[in-house]
Amino acid sequence: MLITFGVLLIAFAFILRPLQKNPFFLIYMALMFGAAYFCEHIGYRFQPFSKQSFLMFIPWHIVLINFATFLAYKADKTAARQKAWRIPEKQLHLLEFLGGSPAAFVAQKLLHHKNKKTSFQIFFFFVLAFQIVIVYYVFRILNII
Protein backbone atom coordinates (compact mmCIF):
# COMPACT_ATOMS: atom_id res chain seq x y z
CA MET A 1 0.00 0.00 0.00
CA LEU A 2 2.92 2.32 0.64
CA ILE A 3 3.93 1.88 -3.00
CA THR A 4 0.42 2.71 -4.26
CA PHE A 5 0.15 5.81 -2.07
CA GLY A 6 3.62 6.95 -3.07
CA VAL A 7 3.07 6.58 -6.80
CA LEU A 8 -0.29 8.37 -6.67
CA LEU A 9 1.08 11.26 -4.64
CA ILE A 10 4.17 11.70 -6.78
CA ALA A 11 1.96 11.58 -9.89
CA PHE A 12 -0.20 14.38 -8.43
CA ALA A 13 2.90 16.46 -7.81
CA PHE A 14 4.33 15.96 -11.30
CA ILE A 15 1.07 16.42 -13.19
CA LEU A 16 0.05 19.53 -11.26
CA ARG A 17 3.32 21.50 -11.13
CA PRO A 18 2.11 24.28 -8.77
CA LEU A 19 1.66 21.62 -6.08
CA GLN A 20 5.43 21.18 -5.90
CA LYS A 21 5.70 24.65 -4.33
CA ASN A 22 2.63 24.35 -2.14
CA PRO A 23 3.71 23.68 1.46
CA PHE A 24 0.23 22.44 2.37
CA PHE A 25 0.37 19.77 -0.33
CA LEU A 26 3.75 18.70 1.04
CA ILE A 27 2.18 18.41 4.52
CA TYR A 28 -0.60 16.35 2.95
CA MET A 29 1.95 14.08 1.22
CA ALA A 30 3.84 13.51 4.47
CA LEU A 31 0.61 12.66 6.28
CA MET A 32 -0.43 10.28 3.49
CA PHE A 33 2.87 8.44 3.64
CA GLY A 34 2.42 8.23 7.41
CA ALA A 35 -1.11 6.87 6.92
CA ALA A 36 0.15 4.25 4.46
CA TYR A 37 2.90 3.19 6.85
CA PHE A 38 0.38 3.04 9.72
CA CYS A 39 -2.03 0.89 7.67
CA GLU A 40 0.72 -1.53 6.71
CA HIS A 41 2.03 -1.63 10.27
CA ILE A 42 -1.37 -2.64 11.72
CA GLY A 43 -1.80 -5.38 9.17
CA TYR A 44 -3.49 -3.97 6.06
CA ARG A 45 -1.21 -5.28 3.36
CA PHE A 46 -2.49 -5.31 -0.18
CA GLN A 47 -0.91 -5.86 -3.55
CA PRO A 48 0.31 -2.58 -5.07
CA PHE A 49 -2.34 -0.97 -7.29
CA SER A 50 -5.02 -3.47 -6.27
CA LYS A 51 -8.64 -2.44 -5.82
CA GLN A 52 -8.26 -2.81 -2.04
CA SER A 53 -5.27 -0.44 -1.89
CA PHE A 54 -7.14 2.18 -3.93
CA LEU A 55 -10.19 1.81 -1.70
CA MET A 56 -7.93 2.27 1.33
CA PHE A 57 -6.36 5.34 -0.29
CA ILE A 58 -9.65 7.19 -0.85
CA PRO A 59 -10.81 7.75 2.77
CA TRP A 60 -7.32 8.75 3.90
CA HIS A 61 -7.04 11.08 0.92
CA ILE A 62 -10.38 12.76 1.61
CA VAL A 63 -9.64 13.36 5.30
CA LEU A 64 -6.07 14.56 4.84
CA ILE A 65 -6.59 16.75 1.74
CA ASN A 66 -9.44 18.47 3.57
CA PHE A 67 -7.18 18.99 6.59
CA ALA A 68 -4.47 20.51 4.38
CA THR A 69 -7.02 22.69 2.56
CA PHE A 70 -8.41 24.08 5.81
CA LEU A 71 -4.86 24.81 7.01
CA ALA A 72 -4.14 26.62 3.74
CA TYR A 73 -7.25 28.80 4.07
CA LYS A 74 -6.41 29.54 7.71
CA ALA A 75 -2.83 30.50 6.80
CA ASP A 76 -4.04 32.69 3.93
CA LYS A 77 -6.56 34.46 6.19
CA THR A 78 -3.86 35.06 8.79
CA ALA A 79 -1.49 36.40 6.10
CA ALA A 80 -4.24 38.69 4.80
CA ARG A 81 -4.77 40.16 8.25
CA GLN A 82 -1.04 40.71 8.72
CA LYS A 83 -0.57 42.02 5.16
CA ALA A 84 2.05 39.33 4.62
CA TRP A 85 2.79 36.99 1.70
CA ARG A 86 -0.45 35.30 0.57
CA ILE A 87 -1.10 31.85 -0.83
CA PRO A 88 -1.86 32.16 -4.55
CA GLU A 89 -5.48 31.45 -5.48
CA LYS A 90 -4.30 28.86 -7.99
CA GLN A 91 -2.85 26.79 -5.14
CA LEU A 92 -6.05 27.08 -3.10
CA HIS A 93 -8.06 25.95 -6.12
CA LEU A 94 -5.73 23.00 -6.70
CA LEU A 95 -6.26 21.81 -3.14
CA GLU A 96 -10.02 22.16 -3.67
CA PHE A 97 -9.78 20.28 -6.96
CA LEU A 98 -7.94 17.37 -5.31
CA GLY A 99 -10.88 16.87 -2.95
CA GLY A 100 -10.58 19.64 -0.41
CA SER A 101 -13.76 21.48 -1.38
CA PRO A 102 -15.70 20.50 1.76
CA ALA A 103 -12.97 22.02 3.93
CA ALA A 104 -12.73 25.02 1.62
CA PHE A 105 -16.47 25.60 1.97
CA VAL A 106 -16.29 25.30 5.77
CA ALA A 107 -13.23 27.57 5.91
CA GLN A 108 -14.96 30.18 3.76
CA LYS A 109 -17.93 30.20 6.14
CA LEU A 110 -16.04 29.97 9.47
CA LEU A 111 -13.14 32.24 8.61
CA HIS A 112 -15.11 34.59 6.32
CA HIS A 113 -12.32 34.23 3.79
CA LYS A 114 -12.64 34.40 0.00
CA ASN A 115 -16.43 34.37 0.27
CA LYS A 116 -17.02 37.80 -1.29
CA LYS A 117 -14.68 37.60 -4.27
CA THR A 118 -16.96 36.70 -7.18
CA SER A 119 -14.32 35.27 -9.52
CA PHE A 120 -13.02 32.99 -6.76
CA GLN A 121 -16.54 31.81 -5.88
CA ILE A 122 -17.43 31.08 -9.51
CA PHE A 123 -14.35 28.91 -9.95
CA PHE A 124 -14.93 27.27 -6.55
CA PHE A 125 -18.47 26.22 -7.48
CA PHE A 126 -17.27 25.03 -10.90
CA VAL A 127 -14.77 22.75 -9.12
CA LEU A 128 -17.49 21.58 -6.73
CA ALA A 129 -19.87 20.74 -9.60
CA PHE A 130 -17.08 18.88 -11.42
CA GLN A 131 -16.36 16.84 -8.28
CA ILE A 132 -20.02 15.94 -7.85
CA VAL A 133 -20.09 14.59 -11.40
CA ILE A 134 -16.88 12.60 -10.83
CA VAL A 135 -18.18 11.12 -7.57
CA TYR A 136 -21.42 10.16 -9.29
CA TYR A 137 -19.58 8.28 -12.05
CA VAL A 138 -17.20 6.59 -9.59
CA PHE A 139 -20.21 5.41 -7.56
CA ARG A 140 -21.81 4.13 -10.76
CA ILE A 141 -18.65 2.22 -11.70
CA LEU A 142 -18.45 0.69 -8.21
CA ASN A 143 -22.18 -0.20 -8.35
CA ILE A 144 -22.92 1.82 -5.21
CA ILE A 145 -25.80 3.67 -6.87
C-alpha positions as a Markdown table, in Angstrom:
| # | Residue | x | y | z |
|---|---|---|---|---|
| 1 | Met | 0.0 | 0.0 | 0.0 |
| 2 | Leu | 2.9 | 2.3 | 0.6 |
| 3 | Ile | 3.9 | 1.9 | -3.0 |
| 4 | Thr | 0.4 | 2.7 | -4.3 |
| 5 | Phe | 0.1 | 5.8 | -2.1 |
| 6 | Gly | 3.6 | 7.0 | -3.1 |
| 7 | Val | 3.1 | 6.6 | -6.8 |
| 8 | Leu | -0.3 | 8.4 | -6.7 |
| 9 | Leu | 1.1 | 11.3 | -4.6 |
| 10 | Ile | 4.2 | 11.7 | -6.8 |
| 11 | Ala | 2.0 | 11.6 | -9.9 |
| 12 | Phe | -0.2 | 14.4 | -8.4 |
| 13 | Ala | 2.9 | 16.5 | -7.8 |
| 14 | Phe | 4.3 | 16.0 | -11.3 |
| 15 | Ile | 1.1 | 16.4 | -13.2 |
| 16 | Leu | 0.0 | 19.5 | -11.3 |
| 17 | Arg | 3.3 | 21.5 | -11.1 |
| 18 | Pro | 2.1 | 24.3 | -8.8 |
| 19 | Leu | 1.7 | 21.6 | -6.1 |
| 20 | Gln | 5.4 | 21.2 | -5.9 |
| 21 | Lys | 5.7 | 24.6 | -4.3 |
| 22 | Asn | 2.6 | 24.3 | -2.1 |
| 23 | Pro | 3.7 | 23.7 | 1.5 |
| 24 | Phe | 0.2 | 22.4 | 2.4 |
| 25 | Phe | 0.4 | 19.8 | -0.3 |
| 26 | Leu | 3.7 | 18.7 | 1.0 |
| 27 | Ile | 2.2 | 18.4 | 4.5 |
| 28 | Tyr | -0.6 | 16.4 | 2.9 |
| 29 | Met | 1.9 | 14.1 | 1.2 |
| 30 | Ala | 3.8 | 13.5 | 4.5 |
| 31 | Leu | 0.6 | 12.7 | 6.3 |
| 32 | Met | -0.4 | 10.3 | 3.5 |
| 33 | Phe | 2.9 | 8.4 | 3.6 |
| 34 | Gly | 2.4 | 8.2 | 7.4 |
| 35 | Ala | -1.1 | 6.9 | 6.9 |
| 36 | Ala | 0.2 | 4.2 | 4.5 |
| 37 | Tyr | 2.9 | 3.2 | 6.9 |
| 38 | Phe | 0.4 | 3.0 | 9.7 |
| 39 | Cys | -2.0 | 0.9 | 7.7 |
| 40 | Glu | 0.7 | -1.5 | 6.7 |
| 41 | His | 2.0 | -1.6 | 10.3 |
| 42 | Ile | -1.4 | -2.6 | 11.7 |
| 43 | Gly | -1.8 | -5.4 | 9.2 |
| 44 | Tyr | -3.5 | -4.0 | 6.1 |
| 45 | Arg | -1.2 | -5.3 | 3.4 |
| 46 | Phe | -2.5 | -5.3 | -0.2 |
| 47 | Gln | -0.9 | -5.9 | -3.6 |
| 48 | Pro | 0.3 | -2.6 | -5.1 |
| 49 | Phe | -2.3 | -1.0 | -7.3 |
| 50 | Ser | -5.0 | -3.5 | -6.3 |
| 51 | Lys | -8.6 | -2.4 | -5.8 |
| 52 | Gln | -8.3 | -2.8 | -2.0 |
| 53 | Ser | -5.3 | -0.4 | -1.9 |
| 54 | Phe | -7.1 | 2.2 | -3.9 |
| 55 | Leu | -10.2 | 1.8 | -1.7 |
| 56 | Met | -7.9 | 2.3 | 1.3 |
| 57 | Phe | -6.4 | 5.3 | -0.3 |
| 58 | Ile | -9.6 | 7.2 | -0.8 |
| 59 | Pro | -10.8 | 7.8 | 2.8 |
| 60 | Trp | -7.3 | 8.7 | 3.9 |
| 61 | His | -7.0 | 11.1 | 0.9 |
| 62 | Ile | -10.4 | 12.8 | 1.6 |
| 63 | Val | -9.6 | 13.4 | 5.3 |
| 64 | Leu | -6.1 | 14.6 | 4.8 |
| 65 | Ile | -6.6 | 16.7 | 1.7 |
| 66 | Asn | -9.4 | 18.5 | 3.6 |
| 67 | Phe | -7.2 | 19.0 | 6.6 |
| 68 | Ala | -4.5 | 20.5 | 4.4 |
| 69 | Thr | -7.0 | 22.7 | 2.6 |
| 70 | Phe | -8.4 | 24.1 | 5.8 |
| 71 | Leu | -4.9 | 24.8 | 7.0 |
| 72 | Ala | -4.1 | 26.6 | 3.7 |
| 73 | Tyr | -7.3 | 28.8 | 4.1 |
| 74 | Lys | -6.4 | 29.5 | 7.7 |
| 75 | Ala | -2.8 | 30.5 | 6.8 |
| 76 | Asp | -4.0 | 32.7 | 3.9 |
| 77 | Lys | -6.6 | 34.5 | 6.2 |
| 78 | Thr | -3.9 | 35.1 | 8.8 |
| 79 | Ala | -1.5 | 36.4 | 6.1 |
| 80 | Ala | -4.2 | 38.7 | 4.8 |
| 81 | Arg | -4.8 | 40.2 | 8.3 |
| 82 | Gln | -1.0 | 40.7 | 8.7 |
| 83 | Lys | -0.6 | 42.0 | 5.2 |
| 84 | Ala | 2.1 | 39.3 | 4.6 |
| 85 | Trp | 2.8 | 37.0 | 1.7 |
| 86 | Arg | -0.4 | 35.3 | 0.6 |
| 87 | Ile | -1.1 | 31.9 | -0.8 |
| 88 | Pro | -1.9 | 32.2 | -4.6 |
| 89 | Glu | -5.5 | 31.4 | -5.5 |
| 90 | Lys | -4.3 | 28.9 | -8.0 |
| 91 | Gln | -2.9 | 26.8 | -5.1 |
| 92 | Leu | -6.0 | 27.1 | -3.1 |
| 93 | His | -8.1 | 26.0 | -6.1 |
| 94 | Leu | -5.7 | 23.0 | -6.7 |
| 95 | Leu | -6.3 | 21.8 | -3.1 |
| 96 | Glu | -10.0 | 22.2 | -3.7 |
| 97 | Phe | -9.8 | 20.3 | -7.0 |
| 98 | Leu | -7.9 | 17.4 | -5.3 |
| 99 | Gly | -10.9 | 16.9 | -3.0 |
| 100 | Gly | -10.6 | 19.6 | -0.4 |
| 101 | Ser | -13.8 | 21.5 | -1.4 |
| 102 | Pro | -15.7 | 20.5 | 1.8 |
| 103 | Ala | -13.0 | 22.0 | 3.9 |
| 104 | Ala | -12.7 | 25.0 | 1.6 |
| 105 | Phe | -16.5 | 25.6 | 2.0 |
| 106 | Val | -16.3 | 25.3 | 5.8 |
| 107 | Ala | -13.2 | 27.6 | 5.9 |
| 108 | Gln | -15.0 | 30.2 | 3.8 |
| 109 | Lys | -17.9 | 30.2 | 6.1 |
| 110 | Leu | -16.0 | 30.0 | 9.5 |
| 111 | Leu | -13.1 | 32.2 | 8.6 |
| 112 | His | -15.1 | 34.6 | 6.3 |
| 113 | His | -12.3 | 34.2 | 3.8 |
| 114 | Lys | -12.6 | 34.4 | 0.0 |
| 115 | Asn | -16.4 | 34.4 | 0.3 |
| 116 | Lys | -17.0 | 37.8 | -1.3 |
| 117 | Lys | -14.7 | 37.6 | -4.3 |
| 118 | Thr | -17.0 | 36.7 | -7.2 |
| 119 | Ser | -14.3 | 35.3 | -9.5 |
| 120 | Phe | -13.0 | 33.0 | -6.8 |
| 121 | Gln | -16.5 | 31.8 | -5.9 |
| 122 | Ile | -17.4 | 31.1 | -9.5 |
| 123 | Phe | -14.4 | 28.9 | -9.9 |
| 124 | Phe | -14.9 | 27.3 | -6.6 |
| 125 | Phe | -18.5 | 26.2 | -7.5 |
| 126 | Phe | -17.3 | 25.0 | -10.9 |
| 127 | Val | -14.8 | 22.8 | -9.1 |
| 128 | Leu | -17.5 | 21.6 | -6.7 |
| 129 | Ala | -19.9 | 20.7 | -9.6 |
| 130 | Phe | -17.1 | 18.9 | -11.4 |
| 131 | Gln | -16.4 | 16.8 | -8.3 |
| 132 | Ile | -20.0 | 15.9 | -7.8 |
| 133 | Val | -20.1 | 14.6 | -11.4 |
| 134 | Ile | -16.9 | 12.6 | -10.8 |
| 135 | Val | -18.2 | 11.1 | -7.6 |
| 136 | Tyr | -21.4 | 10.2 | -9.3 |
| 137 | Tyr | -19.6 | 8.3 | -12.0 |
| 138 | Val | -17.2 | 6.6 | -9.6 |
| 139 | Phe | -20.2 | 5.4 | -7.6 |
| 140 | Arg | -21.8 | 4.1 | -10.8 |
| 141 | Ile | -18.7 | 2.2 | -11.7 |
| 142 | Leu | -18.4 | 0.7 | -8.2 |
| 143 | Asn | -22.2 | -0.2 | -8.4 |
| 144 | Ile | -22.9 | 1.8 | -5.2 |
| 145 | Ile | -25.8 | 3.7 | -6.9 |
